[in-house]
Amino acid sequence: FAEAVRAVRLAVQRAGGGGYGNMVMVSSSIDGEGKTTLAANLAFSLAAVGMRTIIVDGDLRNPELSRSLCPKAKVGVVEVATRQASLEKSVLFDRATGLALLPAPPRRRETAFINEFVFSGAMRNLLSHLRTQFDVVVVDSPPLVPLVDSRALAEQADRIILAIRWDATPQDVV
């Protein structure tokens, strides 16, 4: 697994030309294909080799990354983008690698606002700002088939990594 993550990291580094402010979106066709695991490990790997990296939980309807890595977070993507909270107070850091994490704290109920938020100018502006602060912005996005949210995030991405569950995801779905 670690070697596979290193291979993906190397591909991202080479494709980005060592540039500044690259945005990499990690998605999947459907749920359960390992996109969040891949996104988190890719971000940790990039940070471990000295790249200033932030991972953003872009799956606002099912924020598994936030539930797994920072279940007590109270503010995150939405609050920073709408200026209800500062980026500095909302980002969490891994001390060992320096990886920054901008969570999406789970909400008790889904609202029309959250369903449309990834398409907003506020979200676009936030991601543009993060590009200026970090070498790599990794976005853990929702799966592509059941939700359209990933399409809004994909429009801003420089690279898209698609996690596919080997010998399980139907080819027509991919």
C-alpha positions as CSV (number, residue, x, y, z in Angstrom):
1,F,0.0,0.0,0.0
2,A,2.8,2.4,1.0
3,E,4.6,1.8,-2.3
4,A,1.3,2.4,-4.3
5,V,0.9,5.7,-2.4
6,R,4.5,6.7,-3.2
7,A,3.9,5.9,-6.9
8,V,0.8,8.2,-6.9
9,R,2.8,10.9,-5.1
10,L,5.6,10.7,-7.6
11,A,3.1,11.0,-10.5
12,V,1.5,14.0,-8.9
13,Q,4.9,15.6,-8.3
14,R,6.0,15.0,-11.9
15,A,2.7,16.1,-13.5
16,G,2.8,19.3,-11.4
17,G,6.3,20.1,-12.6
18,G,7.3,20.9,-9.0
19,G,5.0,24.0,-9.3
20,Y,3.4,26.0,-6.6
21,G,-0.3,25.9,-5.7
22,N,-1.3,22.6,-7.5
23,M,-4.8,21.4,-6.7
24,V,-5.3,17.6,-6.8
25,M,-8.8,16.2,-6.5
26,V,-9.2,12.6,-5.3
27,S,-12.5,11.0,-6.2
28,S,-14.1,7.6,-7.1
29,S,-17.0,6.4,-9.2
30,I,-19.1,5.3,-6.2
31,D,-18.8,5.0,-2.4
32,G,-16.5,2.4,-0.8
33,E,-13.6,2.5,-3.4
34,G,-11.0,4.0,-1.0
35,K,-10.8,7.6,-2.2
36,T,-10.6,9.1,1.3
37,T,-7.9,6.6,2.4
38,L,-6.0,7.4,-0.8
39,A,-6.5,11.2,-0.4
40,A,-5.3,11.2,3.2
41,N,-2.3,9.0,2.6
42,L,-1.3,11.0,-0.5
43,A,-1.5,14.2,1.5
44,F,0.6,12.7,4.3
45,S,3.1,11.5,1.8
46,L,3.5,14.9,0.1
47,A,3.9,16.6,3.4
48,A,6.4,14.1,4.6
49,V,8.8,14.9,1.7
50,G,8.6,18.6,2.6
51,M,5.9,19.9,0.4
52,R,3.6,22.4,2.1
53,T,0.3,20.4,1.8
54,I,-3.2,20.9,2.9
55,I,-6.0,18.4,2.6
56,V,-9.5,19.7,2.3
57,D,-12.6,17.6,3.1
58,G,-14.7,18.5,0.1
59,D,-17.3,15.8,0.7
60,L,-19.7,18.1,2.7
61,R,-22.6,15.6,2.6
62,N,-20.5,12.6,3.9
63,P,-17.3,14.0,5.5
64,E,-15.6,10.7,6.3
65,L,-12.2,12.3,6.3
66,S,-13.3,14.7,9.1
67,R,-15.1,12.0,11.0
68,S,-11.9,9.8,10.9
69,L,-9.2,12.4,11.5
70,C,-10.8,15.1,13.5
71,P,-14.2,14.1,14.9
72,K,-14.3,16.9,17.4
73,A,-13.8,19.7,14.9
74,K,-16.5,22.4,15.1
75,V,-15.6,24.7,12.2
76,G,-14.2,24.0,8.8
77,V,-14.6,24.6,5.1
78,V,-18.0,26.2,5.1
79,E,-17.3,28.5,8.0
80,V,-13.9,29.6,6.6
81,A,-15.4,30.2,3.1
82,T,-18.3,32.2,4.4
83,R,-15.9,34.1,6.8
84,Q,-17.6,32.9,10.0
85,A,-14.2,31.5,11.1
86,S,-10.6,32.3,10.2
87,L,-8.5,29.9,8.2
88,E,-5.8,30.0,10.9
89,K,-8.2,28.9,13.6
90,S,-9.9,26.2,11.5
91,V,-6.9,24.4,10.0
92,L,-5.5,21.5,12.0
93,F,-1.9,20.4,11.7
94,D,-0.1,17.0,11.9
95,R,3.0,17.8,14.0
96,A,5.0,14.9,12.5
97,T,4.6,15.9,8.9
98,G,3.3,19.5,8.9
99,L,0.3,18.4,6.9
100,A,-2.6,20.9,7.3
101,L,-6.2,19.7,7.3
102,L,-9.3,21.8,6.7
103,P,-12.2,19.7,7.9
104,A,-15.9,19.7,7.1
105,P,-17.5,19.0,10.4
106,P,-20.5,16.7,10.0
107,R,-23.8,18.5,10.2
108,R,-26.9,17.2,11.9
109,R,-29.0,17.6,8.8
110,E,-28.4,18.3,5.2
111,T,-29.7,21.6,3.9
112,A,-30.1,23.0,0.4
113,F,-27.3,25.4,1.3
114,I,-24.8,22.5,1.9
115,N,-26.0,20.7,-1.3
116,E,-25.2,23.7,-3.4
117,F,-22.2,25.1,-1.5
118,V,-19.4,23.5,-3.6
119,F,-20.8,25.4,-6.6
120,S,-20.5,28.8,-4.7
121,G,-18.2,31.6,-5.3
122,A,-17.2,31.4,-1.7
123,M,-15.9,27.8,-2.1
124,R,-14.1,28.8,-5.4
125,N,-12.5,31.8,-3.6
126,L,-11.4,29.6,-0.7
127,L,-9.7,27.0,-2.9
128,S,-8.0,29.8,-4.9
129,H,-6.7,31.3,-1.7
130,L,-5.4,27.9,-0.5
131,R,-3.4,27.6,-3.7
132,T,-1.5,30.7,-2.7
133,Q,-0.7,29.4,0.7
134,F,0.4,25.8,0.0
135,D,2.4,23.9,-2.6
136,V,-0.3,21.3,-3.0
137,V,-4.0,21.4,-2.1
138,V,-5.5,17.8,-2.0
139,V,-9.3,17.8,-2.0
140,D,-11.1,14.6,-0.9
141,S,-14.3,15.0,-3.0
142,P,-17.5,13.1,-3.1
143,P,-17.9,10.1,-5.5
144,L,-18.8,11.1,-9.1
145,V,-21.7,8.9,-10.0
146,P,-24.2,9.6,-7.2
147,L,-23.5,13.3,-6.6
148,V,-22.7,16.3,-8.9
149,D,-20.6,18.0,-6.2
150,S,-17.4,16.6,-7.6
151,R,-18.0,18.2,-10.9
152,A,-17.8,21.7,-9.4
153,L,-14.5,20.7,-7.6
154,A,-13.1,19.1,-10.8
155,E,-13.5,22.4,-12.6
156,Q,-10.9,23.9,-10.3
157,A,-8.5,21.0,-10.1
158,D,-5.2,20.7,-11.9
159,R,-5.2,17.0,-11.5
160,I,-7.9,14.4,-10.8
161,I,-7.1,11.0,-9.3
162,L,-9.8,8.4,-9.5
163,A,-9.8,5.6,-7.0
164,I,-11.3,2.5,-8.5
165,R,-11.9,-0.7,-6.5
166,W,-10.1,-3.5,-8.3
167,D,-12.3,-6.3,-9.6
168,A,-15.3,-4.9,-7.9
169,T,-16.5,-1.6,-9.5
170,P,-18.5,-2.4,-12.7
171,Q,-16.6,-1.2,-15.8
172,D,-19.6,0.7,-17.1
173,V,-19.7,2.7,-13.9
174,V,-16.1,3.6,-14.2
